[in-house]
Each structure stands twice: as structure tokens, then as C-alpha cells.
Amino acid sequence: MRSIKRNPRPLSSYDGRVEDQRLQTVVCERIREAARRKGLSVNRLADFAGLSSSYLSAVLRGEKSPTLRTLDRVATALEIDPFVLLGPEPREPRK
């Protein structure tokens, strides 16, 4: 019977901060780009989403982590599907 190799780091020590930070960066870039296409400033977007501009600015700087409800409100204000903010990154077409 073959032995199963153990992961050198126990699962409980897994640190997902890098992945979380990457996701937050991608989401914030998508919000900024969608707002730019709509011609909305952060203040106007916050107003349309029913958020304070200081909170939305902190989210976009990566200082605060938005809830799913907040992302839904922002997506609604941008008139886009919330999955656009969270979905996978577009892949380059194969040649």
C-alpha cells in the first residue's frame, strides 16, 4: 500500500491573505473601470449606491473589505450584474 505524503504545512496554517488581496484588487479595478465608463466619480457612485463616499473610497483603496450586499449596491448603481465584479478574469483567445 502506498503511503500518502503529508502536506508540510497543516491546513489550519493556510494563509489566504494573498488570494483575498488579489480578489479585492481585481474587484476594485472593475468598479473603477465601470465607473469611468459611466462617467461617475467616486462621490457620485457612492451617492447612487447609498454609501458614504469615505467608505467607498476606503474600499477602493483596499482599506475596507466590502460585503456582498455592498458589492450588489455598487453593481446596481453601475447598472451591471454583480457577477461582473466577482467573475473570473477574461481569458485571452487561443490562437
N, C-alpha and C positions, 0 to 999 in steps of 0.2 A: 504494500500500500504506500502511495506517495505521501510525503508529508506536505502540509500546506505551509508555505512561507508566511511568516507574520510580517505585518507592516511595522517598520521600525518605530514609527510614531503611533501611539494609541489614537484611536478615532476621537476620543474625548479631547485631545490636544489640538485637533484641527482648527486652524485659524482661517476663517473665510473672509477676513477683513479686506484682503486684496481684491477678491471677487466682488464683494459688496461695493467697494470703492469704484471699481471699474463699471459696474452696473449703474451706480449713481452718476458717474461721469457721462456715460452714454445717454442716460435719460435726460440729464441737464442739457447736453448738447442738442438733443432732439427738441426739447422745449424751446431753447433759444432760437434754433433754426425755424421752427414753426411760427414763433412769434415774429421773427424777422420777415418771413414771407407774408404774414398778415399785416405787417407794419405796426406792430404793437410794442410799446415799451414795457418794461417790467412793471411799472406802476399801473399802466392800463390793463395789462394782463391780470395782475393781482386784483384789480378792481372788478373786472369781468368774472373772475373766478371766486370772488367773495373772500379773498385772503388779504392779509396786510402786506403791503409792499416790502416791509422789512423782513417778514417771514419768507416770502417768495425769493427775495434776494439772497437770504441765508441758505435756502435750499439750492439755489443755482450756484452758489459759491461752494457747496459741499459741506457747509457747516451744520445743516439740519438734514435729517432724513425724512422725506415726505411719506405720509401714509398713502395707502391705495386710494382712500377717499379723496385726499388732496390731489393725487395724480388724475383722478377722474374729473375733479372740478376744473383742473388746468386744461385737460384734454377737451372738456365740454366748452370751455371759454375759447379754445383754439379751433373749435369745430372739427376735431379729429377724433378718431377712435382711440381710446386709451391704450389699446394693444400696439398702436404705432409707437408709443413711448417705451413700451416694455418688450416688444417683439425682438426677434433675432435681427442681427445686423444684416443688411442686404449682402448677398454674395456676388462676386464678380462672375459674369457669364463665362462658361467654358468655351475655349476656342478650339 
